[in-house]
Structures are given as C-alpha cells and as structure tokens.
Amino acid sequence: MEETQLKNEIRNSIEHKLSRHYGISVEEASRNQMYKTCARIVRDLLLEKRAKYHEEMKKKQNKKIYYLCMEFLIGRSLKNNIYNLGLDNELQEVLSDWNFQLEDLYEEEPDAGLGNGGLGRLASCFMDSLATLGYPAMGFSICYEYGLFKQKIVDGWQMELPDIWLPGGEVWLKKRTDLTFPVKFEGELKEVWTENGLRIDYNNCNEVEAVAYDMMISGADSDDVAVLRLWKAQDIKNFDMNSFSNGDYNRAMMENTSAELICKVLYPSDNHAEGKTLRIRQEYFLVSASIQNIIHDHLRKYGTLNNFSEKVAIHINDTHPAMCIPELMRIFMDEYQYTWNDAYKMVIDSVTYTNHTVLAEALEKWPEVLIKQQLPRIYEILKELNEQFCQQLWNQYPGDWDRIERMAIISNGQIRMANLSVIGSSHVNGVSKLHSDILKNDVFHDFYQNTPWKFTNVTNGIAHRRWLCQANPELTKLLDECIGDEYKKDASKLAHFRKYHDNLDVLQRLDNIKLNNKIRFSNLMKNKGVTIDPYSMFVVQAKRLHEYKRQLLNVLRIISLYLDLKENPNMHVVPQTFLFAAKAAPGYFAAKEVIKLINHLSVEIEKDPVLRQNIRVVFLENYCVTMAETLMPAAEVSEQISLAGKEASGTGNMKMMINGALTMGTMDGANVEIFDAVGKDNIFIFGMNADEVERRLKSGYAASFYYQNNPKIRRVLDCLRKGFNGESFESIYRYLLVGEYGMGDPYMCLADFDDYLKVHDQLSETYHNRNKWNTMSLYNIAGAERFAADRSVQDYASQIWGIEPLK
Ligand code: 26Q
C-alpha cells in the first residue's frame, strides 16, 4: 500500500475508534485512550490477517502444532506487534501530528505476566518464532485474572500485591462466544452398556464451561499469525436457578465462584510443585478444554480421527498439562469408540514432552486420592495405563521389582506426572545439552535404557527480535551497518559480526552503546527514586530467587569486597553496581530472607559516602518482562552462578549475551553451550562442574571445613551474624554452616566461593582493558547466533513435531 494512503487509513481508524469507544475526538483523547485505540486497531488488523492465513491452512492441510502450557509470560504486546507488522514509522508520523509519541503509548500497557519465569517466557518466545517462521501453530493456556504478583519491598522484606492486568490488557483479547467446552470434575461414574458399546455416565459432577479468549501474535514480516487461546471458566448455567428458586441463595452463588476460582490466579511457585486441589483443577481445566477443542477442529477439517496423529502434534511444556494423555484416551474411547490399543497408539504418536527441571521438589506428584475424587474417569484410565505398563515391564524385566517400582506411574499412593509424560509421549527432550544428558543418565535413566529413541535435546532460545532488535535499537543499528539486516530473520547471520573483532571504530561504538543503555536504565530508575551511577560497571543477576541459583553466593562475595574496602578504603577497585532483580515465591521463607539481606546490605553501604563511590547494591523491585527489556541491554556482567547440574538451561544468560554482556558463570545449563560458542577467552567460568558436584556430594560436603580453613569465608560469615543496618542474619549464617543435616547448605555455596572471587578478580582486571573487553563483548553478540528461538523452534519442528511451514 502506498505510504500516504496507509497513513490516511490509520488516521481514519483512530478517529473512528475513539469516537466509537469513547465518543471523543483526538483532541480530547488521553494517552491511555490513545494506547487502547492503537491496540484495537492492531488487533483488528491481526484478526483479518489471521482469517486469511486460516483459509490458507484449511487448503493446505499441513500438520499443526498445539503448544500446551500453564504459563505464558507475555509482557507487553503493542510494541512487538507494531514492530512485526512494520507499522512503526507510519503510525508514529500520524501520532506526531497530534502530539502523541508511540514510546509514551507503550508505557500505558500493563505487562501480561501470566507466568513465573523461564518456562513461561520460553513459551512466549516460541509463539513469536512459530508465527515468524510460518508454522501452523496454536498456544493454549489459562486466562488468569491475576498474573504473577506485584512485588513491593517494605523494610527490606518482600510483600505481594495482586497483579491486576486486565484493565488495559483486555484490548488484546477477543472473546469467542462461539467456542465453549464443558469440563467435568468430581461426581460418580456409571457404566451403561448400549448397543454401541460401553457408555460412561457422570452423576452429580461439577461442570464448568471453558470460554475461549484469543490473543493474536503476529509473525515478523510474515503472513502467519499465531493464536494464543486463553481459557476462562464460567459456571455452566451461569446461575443455578434450581438452588436459587429453592431459596438456597448461598449455594447458587457458591457454584458460580467455584467455577471462577479456577482462573483467578497463577500459582506463584517456580521450580516447586505445590500439591493443591485448585492446581489440579486448573491443570485439568486447561487440558480438557484444549483437547476437546483440538479434536473438534480436527473433525471439522477432516471428518475423521483416523489421521489424527498425522495432522496433530500436541506439545506439553513440562508435566503441567500431562493429563492430556488420559484425557485423549478418554475422548477417543468413551466418545469415539476407539479400542484401548488404537487410542493408546494415537496418543503416543501425537504427544511430545519437554522437561524443564531436575529438582526433586519441582517434579509433580499428585496424591491418588485427590485425582480419584476430582477426576474419577481420568483416575480409572491412569490406573489402567499403569497396570498395562507395569505388566509390559514385568515381561521385559522379570523379577526386577525395584526397576518396575521406579518406572511405574502410580506408586506409594502418588501419581508421578513425569513418568506418565515419558510413557505417554513419542519424544522427551531437555532444554540444553547438559540437561538432556542428565535426563538420560540420571532422572529418566531407566526409561532411557528402555526406550532410548525417545530422548532428544533442543537447546532453548530467545526471541531475538524482541530481546535485541526492539530492546536495543542502537546496537541493532550498528549491526545493520556492519552485517546488513538479514540476521533479523536468520539469526545465524549474526556470526558475521565476528569479522569486526579488531575494528577499533566498531569496538568504540560498542562501548558507547553500552554506556548509553546504562544511562537510559539509570534514568528510568531515577524516576523511581533509585540512584545508580551509569559510569560504574553493571553486574547483573536477574532471575527468580531460588537457593539453587545461589544469589547468596553473589552476596557473600559482595560482603567480602565490602569488608576489604572498610579495612582499606584506599584499595583500588573497579567502581561497580550490583543489580539484583528477583521475585521469591510468597511462601518460600529462605528466599525472602535473601531478599532482605540484599536490601539491608544495600542500605548499609549507602550510608557510607566513601564506600558507595566504589560499590553499590541495588535491589530492583518488581522484576518483570518490561523491566528486563531495559535491563538486559545495560548489563555488562551476567551472573549465572547456579550449582552445576541444577539449572536446566537458563535464558537470561542468552538475553544478556546477545546484548554484549560477558558471562560470569558455572558450567551449568546453557552456560556450557555459551562457553562452546565464544571459547574460553570470552567468558569467565568458575567452580565445580556437574561431575565434580556429584562426586563432592558423594564424598560429603562439610561447610565447617571452609569456615575453619578460609579466613575470608570466616570473616564474611561472622559478619552475617553481626548483620547490616541493624539486622542480624544469624539464620543465613546457620543455613550456610549447618543447614538441615548439619553439613551446610545443599547448594554448597562455600565450595565455589574461593574460585568465584579469583575469577572475578580476573574479570576486573580485564574490565580496565577496554579494547579487550569490547572485543569479548563483540564475540558474545556474534556467538549468540545459535541461541535464537527461531533455531530452537526449527529444531523442534524437524526433530520432534514433524511439521513444516505453510509456504
Ligand atoms: C508445578 C506444580 C504446582 C505449582 C507450580 C508448579 C511449577 C510452576 C512453574 C513448577 C515449575 C515451574 C517453572 C519452571 C521453570 O521455569 N523452569 C525453567 O525453565 C526454563 C526454560 O526451559 C529454563 O531455562 C530454566 O533453567 C528452568 O529453571
């Protein structure tokens, strides 16, 4: 379309929509009204584009991927969609005539924070890539009324406030009143024999209705629009007229709330499985609505289910939607009269599973009694699946009870969702090379021996258009000038940037860009009352707060530095700012204590005018996707210091790397592949590797040994006892030294302490050599080429889902 014509159309739609929704003219519109108006225009464009794509899909009949996930950490959409549609220039020009700035409108949008952290953000990055690469795809999740809580720090302590995202976020949702499915909970089963075979009746069940709300996700420079379908629960009759007319007003109201409760709020625990009835109901609600929807669509398109697994790939993102395995069995058998064996084959051939964690406490295990009570038919099917699987194992490994017990779906009154997921799917993958190896050699070793062909690896990736092109426009411009803009659609082209490793002009520009991004971030924080010196080195640890991620190790080193500087105020150090951003699960006391420690240490340092010139600790309140988009481009040192073997992959490491930060990390998760990508000279690695951790755990870790033999450690731990800013941290001192079993903390912070300090000293040394630092930074940007979500999605498509782009 011609440019002026396009601009005229935009102008007219804005005026029309403002008048229709608010009855006002442009002159009267507030920023918020203008944001919503632009969002509605973009949404309508996407709906039209989607309709065209849908027609195309119907004609071509390609296999389609359905991505099931309890979390999508979406963040903001307006900027991403405008960027992907290539509308930014025209829209800005139209808005400028009315004295509006696009950047200001972006600020009006609340984050859609329907996820906890890595797993949910990965799902969102994948949607972007699926749409951009033109794969027929659809995401399914829950439309939580409240996303991940808002974090407020009060006297150093984390408080949680509800995250009210819908006023403002609702403009992206298109309610589909034509798309509803019933979901049944509880009740008693009755088997009825009919001439068509067995029929299962449900008596006294609690039925809710799932209503679809669609969010369109535009591909970048592509015809494809992916749909993210979010389910909301409503009471099936909306109102129980029966109870109501019987005078049972309370009961009538209760029914309604119990349906709505399902979608009320996202569970805020990350890497920890909470065994609550409501969570089971949420999971089954997502699964049942989505599977009914998939089957319904398939039948409409093909008229038969016989070709189901040829045309449908269903991916479960961790075990949270694993109930789709028995749910598919249920529908195939109970509603379409397939035999057990035929149904089972169709399920395995269509379902695939990604594992995201090796932590025992994060593996979902549900009490049998709960499932039996909440989902009686699903329970029957799970029992049968378990019986048959154990029978098969018994034939394969006669007498090997231990092995059969380890591999069973049901054991000790518990249903193991991970075992169910492996058994019921055709592919099982980890999210980094190291993690996939650990799955094969350890977590799922028995299964690996039994069905080795199921196990694969697909290393995670990030939406580089969001995390580089949109988040870091200056670096993007430099890249465009040096290597052209092909890398936007083909990230492997980023590798060409290596050519500039000794170009002094480019290196100097990298230095300036980083400084500008640091200034931009500092200014943003200044508005929130936080002082940051943009000329100090930015050392960033931004991720959920968890013991295994070892924020504490970072703090211990800072305390050591603080004590050095107190003893010797003239000591020369690189002026640096330690930035922490982390939410702790609300009930996770140990994690909240660490947040408190960071905040009190920060105040203590701030009180000393000499100290704070050299080091400063800043805790960034309420870390979210939008904050990450300005923080990642400002980071210089990326702290990735989990105990080796525990972080499945990490994706923040990739986001900082692609923005030119250098990694200070252990050989864990995707850090190992970052090391491979940039080489040993362009990364700072310290501490035990995963094998050494294993050996150390076997030989026995004793924290007291380090306390007694390492004066630096002793000094830091004693200082914790004394405390900061008038607060003692005796509990953390005891945690590190004694722990639950008397040997110290389970993540062995003290064992890696010395090496961590040593390698940080090397880093400081390097930081002075600007030329060297900038070269290293350049190698990291170029090496991030393989960590694009586009690459991950292509790997999934070819190795796991067996799908192809439409065109
Ligand atoms: C389970 C049951 C009940 C309540 C909550 C949960 C639950 C929720 C979220 C369990 C786990 C999670 C989230 C896990 C997660 O985010 N894992 C991260 O996944 C990233 C993407 O693959 C990896 O990069 C990280 O290493 C991994 O920690």
Boltz pocket constraint, residues with backbone or C-beta under 6 A from the ligand:
constraints:
  - pocket:
      binder: B
      contacts: [[A, 116], [A, 117], [A, 118], [A, 119], [A, 120], [A, 122], [A, 267], [A, 269], [A, 270], [A, 271], [A, 272], [A, 273], [A, 274], [A, 275], [A, 279], [A, 320], [A, 355], [A, 356], [A, 357], [A, 362], [A, 364], [A, 431], [A, 460], [A, 646], [A, 647], [A, 648], [A, 649], [A, 650], [A, 651], [A, 669]]
      max_distance: 6.0
